[in-house]
């Protein structure tokens, strides 16, 4: 066999070995990735969730799904929840990602903080059936990951630490404190608004009525209306939020008839915001009729002041 032929054979063998080695690396890395990727709750099962019971250092409270909307149940009362926050919370548990196994031994539970005495706990129900019961422990040393364990199982995994931030936040973090929300719990867009009536006093009523791309104004004298200023004002009303719900003022209290704002939408729906007079700090209480809720919102002074503007605010400068 000539030297050249031997060289060709050696090169061919080397190439085959290189391909085999590269393939083994790819296969092994893919296998390791597949093995470490994990999901706590598949999306189909998550869609059936009707109740989530959370027990953390904030105490025990419950998220309940009623007519496809989520509510927070606390102190025997139901408060509207931020729908997008609940969806994001569920998505964090239904997204397949890296959840490395850290231990399969019961003796490690206390060390990882996933023992029943120390762990936070989230239980997901579909009607009366438990579909996921999860214990949440401590964080790793760099606080990028949190330790998790299914209740009744020994295996401990670590992963997305953002999940624990949901249950460790205050209850107010779950509340939908926006005064105006659509039937699906989502914000109302200004394009749906046809008329806004603002009654600061019985003798002072401002009305803004949509006229194609402009607004007709009654109740105040404006020589050159600033359409941008008017629409920005309406957006402020649509986006106004309380900082909490009041547990001292009833929605039927006459104090809430001090002033009002009526927002009429294009599909025969209207919201009436009834407001109290400001207290010594300027704080105002409000109830919204036409929504699904009968809660009274507490609105801080700085936000309440933006609900009533003088006529010159809408004049072109």
Secondary structure by P-SEA (a helix, b strand, c coil): ccaaaaaaaaaaaaaaaaaaaaaaaaaaaaaaaaaaccccccaaaaaaccbbbbbccccccbbbbcccbbbbbcccbbbbcaaaaaaaaaaaaaccccccccccccccccccccccccbbbbbbbccccccbbbbbbbbcccccbbbbbcccccbbbbccaaaaaaaaccccccccccccccccccccccccccbbbbbccccbbbbbbbcccbbbbcccccccccaaaaaaaaaaaaaccccccccccccccccccccbbbbbccccbbbbbbbcccccccbbbbccccccccbbbbbcaaaaaaccccccccccc
